[in-house]
Amino acid sequence: MYMNSEHFTVIGEGNIGDKAEQLMLKTQAWLDAGGYVPHRTVLAQSIVEDFLRRAGLGNSLEEAVHAFKTSRDTGSLDARIRNGSLSMEDLPGLNLQPEHLGYGKDGKITDTDIDRKGEINDKDDIFNFFDTTREEREEENRLKIEEKERDIRKYEIFLREKRPFVVRSSGRESSGIGVYETEFCLQNNLLNAVKAVIASYFTENAILHREKAKQEEEEFAVMIEPLIGSLITTTNFRNHTLKLFMPTISGYGYTSTSKGEGYVNIVPGIGGGVQNRRGLFLKRETLRKYKSRKIPTRRGVEEVNIDFAGLMIQLARDYNLVYGGGNRAPAIMGNIQGSTQLFNYETLEFYKDNIGSLLKNNMSELNVVDLLKFFERLDRIEMKHGPQYFEFCVTTSDDSYRIWLNQVNDKKIRTDSYEISLEDNVLLTAVNTQGKEPGKHITKIVKMGETASVFDLRRFNEENNDYILIYDSNLVKTQSSLPLRYWSNCAAIIEEPNRDHGMKSSISHLTNQADELKVLFGIVSSHITSPAYNMKFMNHGSTEHGLRVYNGNFKVVCSEQQDWLQVIELK
């Protein structure tokens, strides 16, 4: 089978995975709502299985999985995949030209695809106007025009010959769970990236996830798409000038949830913050609150719309994140931690940099993005397809912006009529919950501080089932900090928030993975949780495999719709 349309090319036969199917189904609704998509190429399951056959791993995914599960040397099998034979001839119909990939306006590259910093009438030049002659200013303008033209020519060559790509999985799970690898690469390393994504299907975590999710059939495909971005000139926290090819911001979110209104979580750069504890968490009500403000003017009190920088300043003030007594927008960066993935256009390298400095230095790029209008577009998607989980990125150019769809999946809305307990035997209450449970019986609770060893947890997990895991948020800074094999047998995961992390949602891929496996999730609410909670562990807990364990009879009840999870000690 070979299918080629405006937005998708499918090479091969058989399954293409839920992720690709969901994108195919909902791309038109996204376009109708004013969004954008790149052209995606899907390598169907037959292409993957043909490759595995050449690597000597069997004639099907099932046979290859069996080989990994029964082998005492999975490292050598992994090496067969990563060093296996794969050429462009094995992928007939793969078109990597920029016009085909849907970049720019009608596939054409214009000067608006390059950021406008340093243009001829830059507002900063007004300060030099009276210190220069007309001839000097004309010469300076001429040099700027020549530099801009060189940038455009260089950029065209970059997009045609050296542009970066993203290679992603498409399995039975279409929501972002982070089980399989996503590879960022240059065109000359594309085939190795495809092999790396295929290899991720056979990791211990991936095989265990499919078993726990009770997937009866093996299903896997690979998607290839261009990295979405535009050329942005900025500076990092060391004040070094950088020329980056990246989306201005990326993120994930929900059109709505069981609790009601949806939200987005955004970071600058590539990746959307789905695997790390970072990002600016925004609900529509937050945007309404800060977007339109009543302020005193010469004509009295007027209502004005503030830009993205103003949003940052107001959030910083309200959350007491203004440092040094100033009202600087970068103060909000105290709530946006960690690093983000970038692509250096000049060195052709992927690397990571500080989130705060990038947001601080790209305020002008962000000011054109109307996130309230974005939520209105999401309403249109939900009207057609129901509540959705989505991953997206935004590119900016002059006074316009484009929102690109990276991933989309149906969001389960769970309703219930459970009643929250007000009895004194409630051990703890959590919020930002996920899952629905009327009352599951539990006999063990494991509590892990930030210095605990996750390797001890793995040993405990192998010997126990249906326990509650409580961990300090500092212990899990990325999804890879807490792999599935360490908690696969637990009934609920509860996070104790560090003050730097606050009560916002935890890592997207981790919570989505728990949701797929029907494991409850919540974040401890210090305002509601009983003071006796910590005393229980201090005075009555025991030690198992180096972990603090509280044995007893408990019941866990969870209402995602009402946003509470309770652990109740049975008398």
N, C-alpha and C positions, 0 to 999 in steps of 0.2 A: 504494500500500500504506500502511496505517496500522495500527500495532500498539500496543496499550496494555496493560501488565500492572502488577503491583504495583511493580516495580522499574525497568521500562523503557518508554519510549514511542518508537516509530520513526515518523518522518514522512517520506513520500516512498517511492521505489522504488529497486531496484538495490542496489549494494554498501553495506555499513555499516562496512567496514574491520575489520582483525584485532583492533584494540584493543577495539572494541565487542563483537565476537563472543566474544573471550576472557572479557570481563566477564560477558556473558550466560551463557556455558557454566559459569562457575565461581562465580557469585554464590551459588547455593544451598549449595555446599560451604562457602563462607565463613560463611554464616548458620548452617549446621549446627554449625560449629565455635565459635559464639558471637560472631561478628563482626557488623558493621553495614554497610549500604550506603545512599547517598542514592538518590533517584529520578533516573534519567538520561534525557535526551531526545536521540535520535540523529537528525540531519538526514542522510538517506540521500543517495546520490550524485546522484539525480535532482534534488533540491533545489539542490545545489551547481551542477549543470550548467544548470538553469533560470536561476539567478542569473547565471552566466557568459554565457549567451545574451543576457540583457537588457543586460549590460555590453559586448556587441559583441565577445566574444572567442571565438566559435565555438559549435558545437552540442554539444560534448563536451569532456571533460578533455583528450583527445588533441589536439584542434584548438587548445585554449587553450595547452597546453604548446608546441605547434609555433609558435604566434604569439610566445611569449616567446623561444624558441630562435632564431628568425629575425629578431627585431626589433633595430634599432639603438638603440631608445629604450624599454627595458624599464620605465623609470621612469614613462612615461606610461601603460603598460599596467597597472602596479601601481596607479596613481592611479584608473584606471577601476574597479578592484575595490573599493578603499577608499571611493570616492565613489559606488559603484553603488547601484541601487535595490533595497532590501530592506525589507519591512515585516512587521508581525506577521501580516497577511493572507496572506503568502507561507508562513507556518509554521502551518498549521491543526492544532490539537490541542496546541499548546505551552501547558502549564499551569504557572504560576510561583507558585501559592499554597503557603504553607508546609506545609499539611496533605498536599498532593499530593507534596511533595518529600521527605517522610520525615524531617522534623526533629523532635526531641524525642520524647516518649513518645506514640505514637499520633498524632503530628502536633500535640500540644497543648503549649503553653508553660507551664512551671511555674517556681516560684522556684528549683528545683534546677538549672535551666538557667543561672542566674546564680551566679557564684562567691560563696563564703560569707565572703570577707574583710570584716571590719567588722560581722559579725552581732552580735546583742545580747549574747550571752555570750562574746564574744571574750576569749581567755585574757589578753590584755594589760590588760584592765580591772581585773584583780585588784590591779594595782599602784596603782590610783586609789581602791580601795574605801574605805580608811580616811581619805582626804582629801576625801570628798564626803558630803553628807547623803543620806538616803533619797530626799527629794524631788528632789534634783539628779540622782540616778541614774535615777529613774523618768522624769524629763523627757528625759534623754539617751536612754534606751531608746525612748521614744515617738518621738523625732526619727529614730532609726535605723530604726524600723519604717516610718515615713512615707517615708523615703528609699528603703528597699527596695521598697515598693509603687510609688513613682514609677519606680524602675528597671525593674520588671517591666512596667508600662504602656508605658514608652518602648521597652523591648525588643520587646514585641509589635508595636508600630508599625514598628519597624526591620525585623523579620523579614518583615512583610507588604508594606512599601512600599519599603524601601531596602536590603534584604539584598544582599550581594555574590554574584556567580556566577563560575564557572570555565568557560571555553570552550576545548575541547581538540580536537585532531585525532584522526582514526581512519583510518590508512592501512594499507598492507600490513604494516607493522612494528608489532607489539604490545608489544615491549619498549621501555623508555625510551631513545631515541636522541637526542632533542633537535633533530631536523631541522626540525620544524614548531613554530610558535609556540603557546604556551599563554597565554591572556589572562585576567586577573582584572579584573572590572568590576562596576559597579553595574547594577541592572536597567534604568535609563534609558539605559545605553550598551551594552546587550547586543547589539544588531544590528551596531553598529560593531565589536564584538569578534568576532562571527561572520565579518565581512568580513575582518578582520585575519588570522584563522586561515586562511581560504581563500587570501588573498594569499601566505601563507607556503609554500604548495604550489608556488609558481612561482619561488622564489628560486634563485639560482645553486647554492647548496649543496644544496638539496632535489632539483633536477633532476639534479645530478651524483651524488648519493647513489643515486638510483633507477637511473641508468645503471650505476654500479659494482656495484650489487647485482643487476644483470641482471633487473630487473622488466620483464616483457613487457607487462603491462597497467597502465594508469593506474587507480588506485583511491583514492577519498578520500571521507570523510564527516566530519561535525562533531558533537561531543558537547557538550551543555549540562548542567551540574549545579550545585547550590548549593554555595557554599564551606562546608565543614564547619568548625564551630567552636563555641565558647561564649564568654560574656562573662567576660574575665579582667581584674581590676584589678591593676596591677603598677607598678613604677618602672623607668626606664631608668638608664643609667650616670651620667646627670646628676642622678639622684634625682628626676626629674619623674614625677608620677603619671600613668599612662596607663590608659585603658579600651580594651581591645583585643578584637576578635572574631577568634578564631583557634583552631586546634587547639593543645593544650598542647605536643605534639611531633608531628613528621611525619618520614617517612624512607623508605628503600627497603631491600631485602634479598633474600636467597635462602633457600629452604627447605633446600636442600643444594646443593653444588657438586661439580665433578669432584674436588676436593681432599678432600671429605668433608662435614663439618658446615656448616650454613648460618650466616648472620650478618645483623645489621641495622645500619644507619647512621642515626642520628637527630639532628635539630636541633629547636630550639623554633620555633614559627611555621609558616608556609606554605611549601610547596615541597619539603620533604624533602631538601634539599641535593644534588639530583641533578645540578645544573649547576655547582655550585661546590665548591671544595676545602674542605670543612668538615664537621663532624659528629662524633658520638661513635660509634666503631666498636665493636660488641659482639658477641662470639660467645657461644654458650650456655655454653661452658666458663668464660668470664670471669664470667658471671653466677653460675654455680655456685660459683666461687671466692670471690666477694665477698658473695653473698647470705647465705650461712650462715657465720658466723665464730665461732670459739671464743675467748671472752674471759673474764678473771677476774671473778668476782662474789663477793658475801659468802658464797654457798653453794659456792664453789669455781669451777672452770673449767666454763662452760656454753656451749652452742652457741646462738646467737641469730640471728635474721634481721634484717639491716640494711635500712633504707629507701634510697630513691634518693639522698638526701643523703649517707648513709653510703657508698654505692657510689662517689660522686664523691670523697669524702675518701680512701677506700682506694686508688682509682686514682691520685689525686694523689700520695699517699705513695710508691706503688710505682713510679711513673714520674718521680719526683723533680720534681714540678710544684707542690710546696708552696712558696709564696712568702713571704718575710719571716719564715720560721721558724715560721709558724703552721700550724694544722691545719684551715684554713678550706676548706669545700667548693668555693668559687669558684676554688681553685687549679687544678682540672682544666681551667678555661677556657683555659689555655695550650695545650691540645690540641684546642680547639674554636674555630677561627678564623673571622673574617669576619662578615658580616651576614646577616640572614634577613628574608624578606618578612613584613610584618604589615599588619593592617587596623585603623585607628583608628576605633572605634565612634562617637566623638563628632564627629570632623571628616569622617568618611566618606571617608578617603583611604588609599590603599595607600602604604606607604613601607618603608624598610629600617632596621634597628636592630642593635645589637651583640648577638651570640649569648650571650656570656658573662654580661652583665648580666641577660639574660632568664632564663637557667637559674638564676642565683644567686637571683633574686627570686621564682622559682616552684618552689622545692624542695618546698613543701607540696603543690602541685598534682601534682608528679611522684611523690610518695611512695605514691600509691594504685595506681600502674601496676605490675603484676606481669609483667615481661618474660619470666621463665621460663615462666609459664603461656602467654604469647603463643607461645613456641616450641613448646609442646605442641600448641597449636591448629594451628600450621603443619604439624606432623607429620600431622595428620588430613587437611589439604589435599593433602599430598604422597601419602598413601596412596591417594587417589582419583584424582588427576590427574598424579602424577609430580612431579619437581623443578620449582619455580616461581621466577621473578623476580617481585617484587611491590613496589608503592609503597603507602604507608598513612599514616594520621594517627590521632591519639589525642585524644579530648576527655575532660575530667575534670569531675566534679561531686561535691562532698562526698567520700564515701568510695568512690565508684565510678568506673569509666572505661569508655569504649567505643572499640574499634578499628575504623576504617573502611577499606574497601578502595578505593583509587584506581585501581590498574592491576595487571594480572596477565598473565603470559606463561610458556609452557613454557621451561624452562632446559635447554640442551643439556648432556648429561653425556658428556665425551669420555674414553675409556679407551685405554690404550696400554701397551706394554712396552718403551719406549725406555730406554736405559741412559745415565746421565749420564757425560760424559767426565771423566777425571782427568788427561788429558794436559796438558803445559805450554803447548800452543798454544791453550788456551781463553782468549780475549781478555776476555770478561766473562760473568758468570752473573747472571741476574735471577730474582726470585721474584714472588709475587702475579700469576702468569701467566694468560694467556688465549689459547686456541688450541691447535692440535695440528699439529705439523710434523715429519716424520722427518728432514729435511735439505734445506733450500732453498739453492741457490747464489746468493751475493751478491758484487758487485764494488765497492760503495761504501757507506761509513758516514758519515753526516752528524752532527756533534756541535754542538749549540747551547747556549751558556751563557745565563745569565739576561739578558744584555745584547744578545743576538743579535736580529736583525730577522726577524720572521715574513714580511715582504714579500720578503726575499731567499730565504726557503724556498719561497715560491710560484714564483719564477722557476726555482729549482732543480728543483722538482717537475714543472714543465711540460716539462723537457728530460730527465728521468730516470725510470726504472722500477725496481721491485724493489730498492730501497735500504733501509738501516736508518736510522731517525731516532732519535737520542738527544738528549733535551732536559732542561734543568734544570727542576725542578718549579716554581721561582719564575716561570718564563716562562709557565706555563699555570695561572693562578689561577682561571679560569672556562673553561667549554667554548668560549665565543665567542673566547677568546684564541688558539685553534688551529682555525680552520674547516677543514672537509673539503677544500676546494679547495687548501689549502696542503700537504696530505700524502696526497692521494688515490692516488698512484702508488707509495707505499712498501709494503714487505713486512712490516715490523715497526716498532712504536713502543716505545721503551724510555725509561723515565723515570729520571733521576738525582734521588733524593730530597734535598731540602733538609732540614736537621736539624729545622726547624719542622714539616715535613710528615710525617716519619717514613716507615715502611714500609707503612702501611695502603694500601688500594686508592685508585686515582686517581679522577678525576671520573667518576661513574657514566655520564652521557650520552656522554662521550667514549669510554670503554671499550666500552659497548654498541654504539656506532656502528662502532667498529673490528671488533667481533665480527660484526656484520651483514655487513661487507665482507671477512671472512676475513683481516683484518690481525692479526698476532700482537701481543701486548702483554706487558710485564713491567716490574718496577721493579728497578733495579740493586741487587744485594746487595753492600755494601762489605766484608762479612765474607768473601765467597767470591771476589770478583772479583780478578783478578791485579793486583799493583802496577804491572806494565808497561803496564796499560791506558791510563792517561793519558799515559804517555811516548810511546806510539805516535802519538798525535795531536800532541803537542808537537814531536816530532822528525821524524816522517815524513809528517805530514799536509800537504795543499795547500789552497789557497783557491779556491773556486768560488762566484761570485755573492755574495761576502762571507761565505761559510760555511766552517767548517773541515771538510775532507773527507779521509777516509783511503781511498785506493784499494788494492785487493788482491784476493785470492781468499779468500772466507769461506763458511762454512756456518752457517746458523741452525737450531737444533733446539729444539723446544718441547714440553713435556709439561705440559698443564694439570692432569692427574690427579696427577702427582708434584710439581707446583708448582716447575718450573724451566725456564728458557730459557737456552740457551748460544749465544754467538757464537764460532765456532771458526775460527782462521786456518789455512788450508790450506797445507801446506808444499810 
